């Protein structure tokens, strides 16, 4: 039993190590983004979702934290929008970048556990987890942006009309790229998760 637990621990460390390295690589290279005209699609929630379905909610939270930290680091000159927000309130920026991503990863892991109680089909379970991770990320990030910084700061940073209603403001910030991100997470996480199930790296 002890030997089995040790092997399981080594496997967990290996999987998380690979996903953490992949997240960092994607965050600081073009691998993590696909630009289609004016639309920028991020793939960074995909390794978070894979960790959530492979090793559970806390693994999702860990990978979400890594993603969030890479995002927060870019708020110090690399990303104009993030840099502007950090200059206004660095604590709020940290919450928005890091804590919201950690929570999104954790919730994606819970979704996988919930779906697994009712569905045993690997592609479905994996795809739904990927979709939920992308949606949680969008809702939590944009919700924190609006809730913490308010319309005036967002308007100053983006040029959006500060008199817009919350729903309209949310839609304007999210844009079409969030839809493509959700689709990409649904498809890619579904494919990768299915492969991991077949390789028995995820318990059925």
C-alpha positions in Angstrom: 0.0 0.0 0.0 2.8 2.4 0.9 4.5 1.6 -2.4 1.3 2.3 -4.3 0.8 5.6 -2.5 4.3 6.6 -3.3 3.9 5.8 -7.0 0.6 7.8 -7.0 2.4 10.7 -5.4 5.2 10.6 -7.9 2.6 10.5 -10.8 0.7 13.5 -9.3 3.9 15.5 -9.0 5.0 14.6 -12.5 1.6 15.5 -14.1 1.3 18.8 -12.2 5.0 19.7 -12.9 4.4 19.2 -16.7 1.2 21.3 -16.6 2.8 24.1 -14.6 5.7 24.2 -17.0 3.2 24.2 -19.9 1.2 27.0 -18.4 4.3 29.2 -17.9 5.5 28.4 -21.4 2.1 29.3 -22.9 1.9 32.5 -20.9 5.1 34.0 -22.1 5.2 32.8 -25.7 2.8 33.1 -28.6 1.8 29.4 -28.0 -0.7 30.6 -25.4 -2.6 32.9 -27.8 -4.1 32.8 -31.2 -4.6 36.1 -33.0 -7.4 36.2 -35.6 -7.6 39.7 -36.9 -8.5 41.9 -34.0 -9.5 38.9 -31.8 -7.0 37.4 -29.4 -7.9 33.9 -28.1 -6.2 32.6 -25.0 -5.6 28.9 -24.4 -4.3 29.4 -20.9 -7.3 27.9 -19.1 -6.8 24.6 -20.9 -3.9 23.3 -18.8 -5.8 24.5 -15.8 -8.9 22.5 -16.9 -6.7 19.4 -17.6 -5.2 19.6 -14.1 -8.7 19.9 -12.6 -10.0 16.8 -14.3 -6.8 14.8 -13.9 -6.1 15.6 -10.2 -9.1 17.3 -8.8 -10.2 20.8 -7.6 -7.1 21.6 -5.7 -4.9 20.8 -8.7 -7.1 23.1 -10.7 -6.7 25.8 -8.1 -2.9 25.4 -8.1 -2.7 25.7 -11.9 -5.2 28.5 -11.9 -2.9 30.3 -9.4 0.1 29.7 -11.7 -1.8 31.2 -14.6 -2.9 34.1 -12.4 0.6 34.8 -11.3 1.9 34.9 -14.9 -1.0 37.3 -15.7 -0.2 39.5 -12.7 3.5 39.6 -13.6 2.5 41.0 -17.0 0.8 43.9 -15.2 4.3 45.5 -14.6 4.9 46.8 -18.1 4.2 43.8 -20.5 0.4 44.3 -20.7 -0.8 47.9 -21.1 -4.3 47.2 -19.7 -3.0 45.3 -16.7 -0.3 47.9 -16.1 -2.9 50.6 -16.0 -5.1 48.7 -13.5 -2.1 47.9 -11.3 -1.2 51.6 -11.2 -4.7 52.3 -9.9 -4.9 49.5 -7.3 -2.3 46.7 -7.2 -4.2 44.7 -4.5 -7.4 44.7 -6.6 -5.3 43.7 -9.7 -3.8 40.8 -7.7 -7.2 39.6 -6.7 -8.5 39.8 -10.2 -5.5 38.2 -11.8 -4.6 35.5 -9.3 -7.4 34.7 -6.9 -10.1 34.7 -9.6 -8.1 32.3 -11.7 -7.4 30.0 -8.7 -11.1 29.9 -7.9 -12.0 29.2 -11.6 -9.6 26.2 -11.6 -11.1 24.9 -8.3 -14.6 25.3 -9.5 -13.8 23.5 -12.8 -12.5 20.5 -10.7 -15.8 20.5 -8.8 -17.7 20.5 -12.1 -15.7 17.5 -13.2 -16.5 15.6 -10.0 -20.2 16.5 -10.3 -20.5 15.5 -14.0 -18.6 12.3 -13.3 -21.4 11.2 -10.9 -23.9 11.2 -13.8 -21.8 10.7 -16.9 -19.1 8.1 -17.6 -18.3 9.1 -21.1 -14.7 10.5 -21.1 -15.1 13.0 -23.9 -18.2 14.5 -22.4 -16.7 14.8 -18.9 -13.5 16.3 -20.3 -15.2 18.7 -22.7 -17.6 20.0 -20.0 -14.8 20.6 -17.6 -12.9 22.6 -20.2 -15.9 24.6 -21.1 -16.7 25.3 -17.4 -13.1 26.4 -16.7 -13.2 29.0 -19.6 -16.6 30.3 -18.5 -15.6 30.5 -14.8 -12.5 32.4 -15.8 -14.4 34.9 -17.9 -17.2 35.5 -15.4 -14.9 35.8 -12.3 -12.3 37.9 -14.0 -14.7 40.4 -15.7 -17.0 40.3 -12.6 -14.0 41.3 -10.4 -12.9 43.9 -12.9 -16.3 45.6 -12.8 -16.9 45.1 -9.1 -13.5 46.2 -7.9 -12.5 48.9 -10.3 -15.9 50.3 -11.3 -17.2 51.9 -14.5 -15.0 55.1 -14.3 -11.7 53.2 -14.2 -12.8 50.7 -16.9 -13.9 53.6 -19.1 -10.6 55.4 -18.7 -8.7 52.2 -19.5 -10.8 51.0 -22.5 -12.7 54.1 -23.8 -16.1 52.4 -23.2 -19.0 54.6 -22.2 -19.2 54.9 -18.4 -23.0 55.2 -18.5 -23.4 51.7 -19.9 -25.5 49.3 -17.8 -23.7 46.4 -16.1 -24.8 43.8 -18.5 -23.9 45.9 -21.5 -20.5 46.7 -20.0 -19.9 43.0 -19.2 -20.7 42.1 -22.8 -18.5 44.8 -24.2 -15.5 43.7 -22.1 -16.0 40.0 -22.8 -16.3 40.4 -26.5 -16.3 37.7 -29.1 -12.9 36.3 -28.0 -14.5 34.8 -24.9 -16.8 32.7 -27.0 -13.9 31.4 -29.1 -11.9 30.7 -25.9 -14.8 28.7 -24.5 -15.1 26.7 -27.8 -11.4 26.1 -27.9 -11.3 24.9 -24.2 -14.3 22.6 -24.9 -12.7 21.0 -27.9 -9.0 20.8 -26.8 -9.7 19.8 -23.2 -12.1 17.2 -24.5 -9.5 15.7 -26.8 -6.6 15.8 -24.3 -8.8 14.5 -21.4 -10.0 11.6 -23.5 -6.4 10.7 -24.4 -5.5 10.8 -20.7 -8.4 8.5 -19.8 -7.3 6.0 -22.5 -3.8 6.1 -21.2 -5.2 5.5 -17.7 -3.6 8.7 -16.4 -7.0 9.6 -15.1 -9.1 7.2 -13.0 -12.3 6.3 -14.9 
